[in-house]
Amino acid sequence: MDTQSQVVDRLRAVFRSGVTLPEQFRKTQLNKLMSMIRENEQQILDALHKDLAKPKFEAVLSELDIVFNEVYYAIANLKTWMQQEYVGKNMATRLDDCFVRREPLGVVLIIGAWNYPVQLLLIPLVGAIAAGNCVIIKPSEISGATANLMAELIPKYLSQDCYTVVQGGAEETKALLQNRFDHIFYTGSQRVARCILQAASVHLTPVTLELGGKCPCFIYGRVNITAAARRLAWSKFFNSGQSCVAPDYVLCSPATRDALLPALRQIMKDFYSTEPQNCPDLARIVTPQHWTHVMELLGRSNGKVVMGGEGNQEDKYIAPTVVVDVAEDDALMQEEIFGPILPILTVESLEEGIDFINRKEKPLALYVFSDESSVVNTVLNKTSSGGFCSNDGILHMTLPSLPFGGVGASGWGSYHGRWGFETFSHRRGCMLRGWALERLNGLRYPPYNENKLSWLRWSASPKSSCSLM
């Protein structure tokens, strides 16, 4: 069996052969990826259920169809994405061909996450394939059943010369990162991201980080409280709260909280029945260790549990939970919860809510629920976040034409659709010159004088390009 460095060297040699460059090769691999998803749907669903007890409904939407749509979108647009982009010129370059050319980076590393172990592995892979790279794919060992299945299926469908799956835990990943890559794409925690950056810095490797953080949901002004409660509950408790874009906490006025709680109580019964542990539509926490961490966060909270709070470690079950009277310095507000626990904090005004959000690290997603467009626009204009969605949660990340990514501590870079293609491409500025206008070019040769300088400054100025129109 090849060592990790031998695998990287082999992929680099294949990349340099140019096999991944043609549009048709890229489309063929994308079509094969689509076939892999379609032909192995039940196996994938079974693996996801083994890892996270994902309901089929949630798994199809968030793991299969979202990837299928990304692949289809990439195939449909690849020809356009690959075309040279011609740019404006000035007098000095009017006879030259000046364009931006998208070129693959080379051998890239994609490190997936366990909470959506298919989507967060394969959607970056779509961008890397579309851009013409060779790829080492590292699934998360925490979602072991899905990782094993991906390691089995990917070599059956995609070119083994160009794409390789590497498995293992923290030590294997650490060893893998000692190799030189042309790009590293990592989805996961901020703690591990710092290790990724340190390893990448040795080779000056560019990195895309898809992290997370505490995504706020600000409910303010007039609002359809029943619809708001329904969408909030769905987006929070989807995948048992293990979503990097799940609403992590709610900000609202005391009056809105008092109206929201009975609506949430009824909707949670509608969604998960009066016995949520027996409901097939509620996923489980991924491991007993993760279960313990989330329950300890809840145990350290000084807030009041008004719904849920129950858990069973053996079943990795935590009930959908709502906590009120939560202070800004509460244990539930110190880190991303990544579980089905929803703290509700109160503010007295729109400005106070915006100030609260801006005191925190910039989140991966920010949600505003309000019937008043002035409220939505004010929050949009006065805050910063990776993504923004009003009157719903999570859905913005399902649209391939929108970039998905963080800002600041919630991540660097973006992907999905063309944005993934761009992430894995080098934008090469090209100028193709002939021998014409040598007399004009002669102005730049010594001996220098003020007259030459004046003519050169005019020929290279924006005004000279306008005069050509």
N, C-alpha and C positions, 0 to 999 in steps of 0.2 A: 504494500500500500504506500502511495506517495506521501511524503511529509507535507505539511502545510506550505512550506516555502517552495517545494517542488510543484505543488498544485498552482500556486501563484505564477511561478515561472512558466509553467505549461500554458496557462491561460494567456499570459503576456505574449508568448510566441504565436499562439493562435490569433490573437488580436492583431499583431503586426503583419500577419499574412493577409489581412484585409477581408477575411471571410464574412465579418459582421457588417461590412459597410453597405452592401447593396440594399436598396429598399425592399426588394422581394425577399431577401433572407430575413429581414426584420419582420415583415408581415407573416412569413411562414411560421416563425417562432411564436408570434403573437396568436396566430390561429391555433397552433398546437396547445398553447396555454389555455385558450378558450375551450378546446376539446378536453383538456385535462379536467377542467372544472365541470363541464357538462357530463362527461362519461363516468365521473367518480363522485357524483353528488352525495349519494348515500354513505359512502365510506367517509367522506369529509364530515358529514353531519354526525356520524357515529363517533368520530374522533373528537369533535367539538363537544359532544355530549359527555364523553368520558372525561375530558379535561375540565369542563366548566358547567356541565349539565345544561348547556344552552338549549332552550326550546327551539324546535325546528323553525318556527316562524322567525325568531330573532336571528338565527344562524343564516337562514336563506337571505334575509334582507341585508345583514351587516357583514357577511363573510363571502357569500357566493355571488349574489346579484350585483353587489357594488363592484366586485372585481370584474365580473363579466361585462358590466357597462363600461368600465375603464378600458378594458381590452378592445371592445367594439369601437369606442370613441377614438382610441389611438390608431386603430387600423383605418378608420374612416378619414382621419386627418393627417396621417403620416406623410403623405406626398407633399402636402402644403407646408408642414413643419420643416421638411428637409430642404425646401427651396431656398436658394440664395436670396438674401434681402438686400436690394440695391439702395444706396444712400445718396443724399444730396451732395453736390460737388461745387467747387468754386472755379474761378477762371484758370487757376494753375493746374487743375486736374480735369478739365472739361473733356478731354479726349481719352481719359482713363476709365477702366471698369473698376468701380468702387462698390464693394458689397461685403455683407457679413455672411459668413459660412458657418453652419452648425456642424461641429465634428465631435465624434465620441471621445470621451476622456481616456478610455483604456480599460483597465481591470478595476472594477469597483466592488466594494464590500457592502452588503445589505444585512443589517442585524435587526431581526424582527422582535416583536413583543408578544407576551403571552395572552393579553386580554382579548385581542382579536388576532389570533395566531395565523389565520389565512390572509385576511385583508391587509394587515400591517406588514406582511412579508411579500405578498404578490403585487400590490399596487405600486410600490417602489420598483419592483422588478419589471413591471410594464413600462415604466419610464426609462429604465436602464436598457431594456431590449430595444425599445423604439429609437433610442438615441444611438444604438449601435455598439454597445459596450459588451465586454465579457464580464461575468458576474460570479462572485462567490456569495452564496446565500446562507446565512446563519439563522435558523429558527431558534426560538426560545426553548430552552430545555425544561422550563417550568410547565409549559403545556406540552408534555412529552408525547402523548398519543398523536397530536396533530403534527408535531415536529417529525416523528418517525414516518408518518404518512407522507409528508412533503418530501422527505428524503427518499422515499420509495417511488413516488409518482414523478417528480420533476425530471429525473434522468430518463424515465420511460418516454417522456413527451418532448423535452427540449434537447437541443444539441449538447451532448456530454462533453464535446470539445470546448464549448463556450460558456457553459453554466454548470457550476458545481455546488452541491449542498455540503456544508460542513456542520457536524453536530458536536455537542459538548456543553460543558458548563462554564463557570467563570474562568477556570484555569486555561481551558482550551481557547476561550475567547481572548484572554490576555496574550497567549502565545500567538494567536492569529494576528493580533494587532501589531506585533513586532515586524510584520512584513510591510513592504511599501505598496500602497494602493494609490490609485489615481483619484479616488473619491471614497469616502465612508458615509453611509447613510444609516443613522441609528435612531430607533424608536424605543423610548423607555424612560428611565428616571433621571433626574438631574444629578444624582449621586454618581451613577455609572457614566453619565455624559461627561463628567469631569475627567474620569479615567480615559475615556475615548479621546478627548481633546489632548490629554498629555501624551498618549501614544501617537496620535496623528501629528503632533508638533515635531516629533523627531524627524519625520520625512516631509514636513510642510504639506501634509495632505489636507485638501479641503474637506470640510465635514458639513453634512446636513444633520441637524438635531431636531427630532420631533419629540418634544417632552410633554409637559402638561402644566399642572398648577391648579390653583383654586379658581374655577370658573364661576363668576357670580351670576345670579339671576335677580335682576332688579325689577320689582313689580311696583309701579307707581301710577297714580292718577286713575282716571276711569279705566276699568278693565272688566272684561267678561270673566268673572271669577271662576265659574265652573269650567269654561274652556281652558283658562289659565292653569287651574289645578290639574286638569286632565293631561295637558301637554307637559307640565312640569313633572308630574309623577311618572309619565312614560319615559321622558328623557333622563330622569334621575335613576330610576330603578331598572331600566333596560340593562341587560347583562349584569344584574345585581349591583349596579353602580360602578362597575369596573370599566369605565370609559374615560379617556383623557379629556373628552369634551362634555362630560356630564355636568349639569349644574351642581357645584360643590356646596354652595350655600345660597340662601335667599335673603335679599334686603327688601324690606317693605315697611310701611307705616304700621303702628299698632292696630289701627282700624282695619287695614288690609289683612294683617295677620289673623285677626279675629274672624274675618269673613272667609279667609283661605282655609283655616283648619277644619271646619266641618265639611267643606267641599272635598278636601284631601281625604278625610276619613271615609266619606262615602265612596269616593273614586277608588281608593285602595281596596275596599270591599268588592267593588265592581270588577276590578282588575284581577285580584288575587284571592278572592273569597274571604271568609272569616277564618280560614285556616291556611295561611300562605305557605306553610311548610309542605303542605300536601298539594299545592297548586303546581301543575306541570309547566306553567308559564313563567316561573321565576328561576333564574339561573342560580348557581352556587359560587361561593368564593373559591378561588383556584386551588389553594392548598391550606392545610391546617395552620401553617405558620402565618399565612396572610390573614386567615380568620382571626387568629389570636391578636394580631396587630390591630385590626379594625375594632375588635371588641374592647381592647385595652384603651384605644382612643375614646370610645364611648364611655368606658368606666371612669376615665379621668376628667370627663366633662362635668362642669358645674351647671349645665343647662338642665332643663326639665324634659324628660321623655314623655311625649303626649300620644305617640303612636308607636307601636312596635317595641323594639328593644330586646326581644328574645333572640336566642341563638343556640345552635347545636353544633359543637365542633366536629363530632363524628360525621355528621351530614354536611359539614361546611356551610351551614345555613345561618343566615342572619335575616331577621324579618325586616321588611321595609319600615324604616324608623324616621320619625320626625322629632326634632328637639327644639324647644323654644327657650327664651330667656338666656340666650347664648351671648356672652360678652366677646369683644374683639380679641381678648387675650386668652380665650378658652382653648383647651387642648384640641378641640375639633377645628380650630381656626389656625393652627400652627403648621399644618401640612395638608397635602391633598389626601382626602379621605379614602378614595378608591373602594368604596363599599356603599351599601344601601342605607346610608345615614344622611339625613338632610337637616342641617341646622338652619334656623330662621332667626335673623337679627333684625332689629327695628331701627329705623331712622325717621327723623321728623320732616325732612324736606328733600327735594330733588338735589339740591346742592350738597347736602350732607351725605347723601348716597354716593354721589359722584366723587366727593372727597374721600370717602371710605374706600372706594374701588381704586382710586389713584394712589392711595397710601401703600397699596400692596404691589407685589411684582405683577408685571403685565401678564394677563391670563391668556391661555390658548384660545378660549372662546368667552364671549360676553353676551349675555341674554338680557333683553329688556322686554317686559310684558306691559303693554299699555295701549289703550284705544286712542291715545292722543299722539298724533304725529310729532307735535312739538317736543314731547317728552322723549320719544325715540330719537329724534334728530339731535336733541341737546346732549343726550348720553353718547351718541355716536360721535359727535363733534368734540366732546370734551374728555374722551377717554382713549386709551390705546389697548388693542388686544390682537391676537393672531387672527381671529375671525369674529364676526358679529352677526347675530340673528335676532330679529324681533318677533315676539309672540310665538316662539317655538324653540325647541332645543335640538341639537345634533344635526338637523336636516341640512344645514349649509354645507357640511362636509361630504354630502352624497352627490353633489353636482360637479361633474368632471371639469366644467369650464371655469370653476372658481379655484383659486389657489388655496391650498390647505397647509397651514404651518403656523408656528408661533412667532413671538417677538420677545426679545430680551430673554428672561429666564425661562419662558415657555417654549423656546426653540429658535433655531436659526435655519432659514431657508424654507422652501415650500415645494409641494408636489401636487399630484392629481392632474390628469389631462396634459395639456401642453406644458404646464408648469413642471411636471415630472420630466418631460422630454428636455426642457431647458436646464433643469438641475443636473442632469447627466450629460450635458453637452458643453463643449467649449465654443464660445462665440468668437470666431477668428476673423478679425478685420483684414480684408484683402484689397490690395490695389494692384491692378494689372496695367503696366505702363508700356508704351511703345517709345519710338525715337523721335516722334513729332514734337514740335514746339521747342526744339533745342535752343533756339535763340532766346525764348522766354526763360528757359531753364538756366541759360547762361548768366542771368541776372544774379544767381546765387553763388557764382564762383568768384574766388578772389581774382584780381584785387577788388576789395570792397570800396564802395563810395555811397554817399548819401542818396544820389539819384537812383542807384540800383535798389537800395533799401526801400525807398518810397514806392517804386514800382512793385516790388515783391509784397510789401504790406497791402497794397491795393489788390493784387491778384489773388491773395490768400484770404481776403476779408470776406465777411458775409455779404457785403454790398456787391462784390464782384459776381457772386453766384446769383444775386437778384437781377443783375444787369443782363444775365444770360437768358432770362425768362422771356 
